Amino acid sequence: MSRIGWRAIRDRPVKILRPIATTLRNRSQHLSPVNRITLLAIIAITALTDWRLIDSGLASHLFDFGQESLHAIQAWENHGFWSMAGMFSWGQGYLPADTPPQMIYQSKTPLHLLHLWGAYKLFGAAGFPTFKLVFSLAVASLNGLLLGWIAVLCFQSPKEKKSGAISQQLIFVCAYALTISNESMLRYCLVDEPDYLGLTFWLATVACLGWWLKQETLSTQRTTPPKLAMVLGLLTSWTYPILGAINVISLFLLQLIPMATRLRQGLRSLLPGAAIGIGLYWLQRSIAKLLIPAKLYGSKLMDRMGLTSDLEYHDGVLDALDFLFDQRSGGIPKVLRNSQIYDEHTAIWVMGIVLFFVVLARVSSTQSRVLLTLAAAEAWLFIPLLSQSVAMHGWVYGIHFMPSVVLGWVGAFSRVLPGHRTAVFGPGALGFVSLLIWVIQLRWFLVAYLA
């Protein structure tokens, strides 16, 4: 990393992090011993994971799979945000300052690039890679925290909800460790697809909904809807309209099953935001089509679904499941495909997904089933609805199925498998298996991407 890049951001983090560190130190004095251990475990896992990635040269691989985001924001800088109707060129290569883009991608909104544009303006081209590295690792940690919280909401027993047992903290830490070392999650450091921020917003939506449901049960008086979840749901759909459409379908279908009034109210409150986000995208796309009709390009819906007579791209609908085995852009090298670590990595994904659906069937709480469906199960609608896109871009869509793997393993060892009710075997098995998977996943990413 150049000296200019480090100097550009060296002083700001210190000023920002110092009051945060002071606040955390003051609040940590009021934490229980179990919560302090949990906090230390999260910090240790994050520090060890990020240090190993950076020490293995992650900063030198940030643009291995393209610089579309950098080129897109440079095009905004060179030619103006509004001149392209707020959209951007994607996958078209470098755009010189004196050459206006000839092709504008119509299928993505600018929301997932606005923060990168701000970073480019603030830090310049020299500091942009550093920001990208720090921000990507921070997003991975945020997803780990969100999935950890969702796992606690779904897998803690009624007794643990009252007593605050240590297994709650263990569930949180294990889900966090499995998330931040997952191949699909760490690939965010190397690519800038909107799927990642869209999924992050959606997991935050589900976590906020779960927190709202955890509060007091519905009384005779009208309760306040989960406002933060509603806003996050809107941002999800606006950032990533395809996911927004699947959210609308899922939210509507879930209301057909018997459930508590409060849970139904929460699901209904998310529907308007999800629909509005999709509407905003189509409004922007319609305006862009009027302003620059000849420049817009992008796949049509029927082609994305694989409803074509062309066999050039994939063999069939279930070919979309190839992301389970191969998420590396350009394919897995033969030397890796024949290695034991490849078999271990594949087994984690396949077994994790199988365990997830076992957990989904065995969980008795309707609220837990709904949260699990929103956080992970609904993503499987991508297979029949966008089979050709998933088959052609498995390394992009794989992130949507990461929650299934994480929640499958954690849920199986905390709620389903024999011995989970004992004081030693259940927590011990969950901790050991999670540590084992963390090592395998991190080693796989280091070998497959940073070697």
Residue pairs with C-beta under 8 A, 6 or more apart in sequence:
1 59
1 129
1 130
2 126
4 124
4 126
4 127
5 123
5 126
5 127
5 128
5 129
5 130
6 127
6 130
8 122
8 123
8 124
8 126
8 127
8 130
9 123
9 127
9 130
9 131
9 134
28 36
28 39
31 39
32 164
34 164
34 166
34 169
35 169
37 169
38 169
38 172
38 173
41 173
42 145
42 173
42 176
45 173
45 176
45 177
45 180
45 438
46 141
46 180
49 180
49 181
49 438
49 442
50 137
52 442
52 446
53 137
53 186
53 189
53 442
53 445
53 446
53 450
54 133
56 446
56 450
57 450
58 133
58 189
58 450
59 129
59 130
59 133
61 189
61 190
61 449
61 450
62 129
62 132
62 133
62 189
62 190
63 70
63 129
63 190
64 190
64 329
64 449
65 190
65 191
65 329
65 395
66 91
66 191
67 94
68 90
68 91
68 192
69 113
69 116
69 192
70 116
70 120
70 128
71 89
71 92
71 93
71 94
71 95
72 88
72 89
72 90
72 113
73 88
73 113
73 116
73 117
73 120
74 95
74 120
75 84
75 88
75 89
75 95
75 101
76 84
76 88
76 117
77 117
77 120
77 121
78 95
78 96
78 97
79 95
79 100
79 101
81 110
83 100
84 101
84 104
84 288
84 292
85 104
85 284
85 287
85 288
85 291
85 292
86 109
86 110
86 284
86 288
87 104
87 105
87 106
87 108
87 109
87 110
87 284
87 285
87 288
87 296
88 101
88 104
88 105
88 108
88 110
88 113
89 95
89 101
89 103
89 104
89 105
90 105
90 108
91 105
92 101
92 102
92 103
95 101
101 295
102 295
103 295
103 297
104 288
104 292
104 295
104 296
104 297
105 296
105 297
105 298
106 285
106 288
106 289
106 296
106 297
106 298
107 298
107 299
108 194
109 194
109 238
109 239
109 240
109 241
109 280
109 281
109 284
111 194
111 197
111 235
111 238
111 239
112 192
112 193
112 194
112 196
112 197
112 198
112 239
112 240
113 192
115 135
116 128
116 131
116 132
116 192
119 127
119 128
119 131
119 132
119 135
120 128
123 130
123 131
132 189
133 189
136 188
136 189
137 189
139 188
139 196
139 197
139 200
140 179
140 180
140 185
140 186
140 188
140 189
141 176
141 180
142 200
143 179
143 180
143 185
143 199
143 200
143 203
144 175
144 176
144 177
144 179
144 180
144 185
145 176
146 200
146 203
146 204
146 206
146 207
147 175
147 176
147 178
147 179
147 203
147 375
147 403
147 406
147 407
148 171
148 172
148 173
148 175
148 176
148 179
149 172
149 207
149 210
149 211
150 175
150 203
150 206
150 207
150 210
150 371
150 375
150 403
150 407
151 171
151 172
151 174
151 175
151 406
151 407
151 410
151 411
151 414
152 168
152 171
152 172
152 175
153 207
153 210
153 211
153 214
153 368
153 371
154 210
154 363
154 365
154 368
154 371
154 372
154 407
154 411
155 171
155 363
155 368
155 410
155 411
155 414
155 415
156 165
156 167
156 168
156 171
157 415
159 165
160 167
160 168
166 427
167 414
167 426
167 427
167 430
170 414
170 427
170 430
170 431
171 410
171 414
171 430
173 434
174 409
174 410
174 430
174 431
174 434
175 406
175 407
175 410
177 434
177 435
177 437
177 438
178 405
178 406
178 409
178 410
178 434
178 437
178 438
178 441
179 185
179 402
179 406
180 186
181 437
181 438
181 441
181 442
181 445
182 402
182 405
182 406
182 441
183 327
183 345
183 398
183 441
183 444
183 445
183 448
184 327
184 398
184 399
184 401
184 402
185 399
185 402
186 445
186 449
187 327
187 395
187 398
187 399
187 449
188 196
188 399
190 449
191 329
191 395
191 396
193 396
193 399
194 239
194 240
195 240
195 243
195 396
195 397
195 399
195 400
196 399
197 239
197 240
198 236
198 239
198 240
198 243
198 244
199 240
199 243
199 399
199 400
199 403
201 232
201 233
201 235
201 236
201 239
201 240
202 232
202 233
202 236
202 243
202 247
202 374
202 375
203 375
203 403
204 232
205 229
205 232
205 233
205 236
205 270
205 374
206 229
206 371
206 374
206 375
208 226
208 228
208 229
208 232
209 226
209 229
209 266
209 270
209 371
209 374
210 371
212 226
212 229
212 266
213 262
213 263
213 266
213 367
217 262
218 260
218 261
218 262
218 265
223 262
223 265
225 265
225 266
225 269
226 266
226 269
226 270
229 266
229 269
229 270
230 269
230 270
230 272
230 273
231 273
233 247
233 270
233 273
233 274
233 277
234 273
234 274
234 276
234 277
235 277
236 243
236 244
236 247
236 274
236 277
237 243
237 244
237 245
237 247
237 248
237 273
237 274
237 275
237 276
237 277
237 278
237 281
238 244
238 276
238 277
238 278
238 280
238 281
239 277
241 277
241 278
241 281
241 282
242 386
243 400
244 274
244 277
244 278
244 281
245 278
246 378
246 379
246 381
246 382
246 385
247 270
247 274
247 374
247 378
248 271
248 274
248 275
248 278
249 378
249 381
250 373
250 374
250 378
250 381
251 267
251 268
251 270
251 271
251 274
251 374
252 271
254 267
254 370
254 373
254 374
255 264
255 267
255 268
257 366
258 366
259 366
259 367
259 370
260 366
260 367
263 366
263 367
263 370
267 370
288 296
289 296
299 389
302 308
303 388
304 386
304 388
304 389
305 384
305 385
305 386
305 387
305 388
306 314
306 317
306 320
306 387
306 388
306 391
308 388
313 388
313 391
313 392
314 320
314 387
314 388
314 391
314 392
317 383
317 384
317 387
318 383
318 387
319 387
319 391
320 382
320 383
320 386
320 387
320 388
320 390
320 391
320 394
320 397
321 383
322 391
322 394
323 390
323 394
323 395
323 397
323 398
323 401
324 346
324 349
324 350
324 353
324 401
325 332
325 346
325 349
326 332
326 394
326 395
327 394
327 395
327 398
328 395
328 448
328 449
329 395
332 342
332 448
336 342
336 447
336 448
341 440
341 443
341 444
341 447
342 444
344 440
344 444
345 440
345 441
345 444
348 405
348 409
348 437
348 440
348 441
349 401
349 405
351 408
351 409
352 404
352 405
352 406
352 408
352 409
353 401
353 404
353 405
353 408
354 408
355 408
355 409
355 411
355 412
355 416
356 372
356 376
356 377
356 404
356 405
356 407
356 408
356 411
357 377
357 408
358 408
358 412
358 416
359 372
359 407
359 408
359 411
359 412
359 415
359 416
360 369
360 372
360 373
360 377
362 415
362 416
363 369
363 372
363 411
363 415
372 407
372 411
375 403
375 407
376 401
376 403
376 404
376 407
377 404
379 400
379 401
379 403
379 404
380 401
380 404
382 389
382 390
382 397
382 400
383 390
386 397
389 397
390 397
409 433
409 434
409 437
410 430
410 434
413 420
413 426
413 429
413 430
413 433
413 434
414 420
414 426
414 430
417 426
417 429
419 425
419 426
419 429
420 426
420 429
420 430
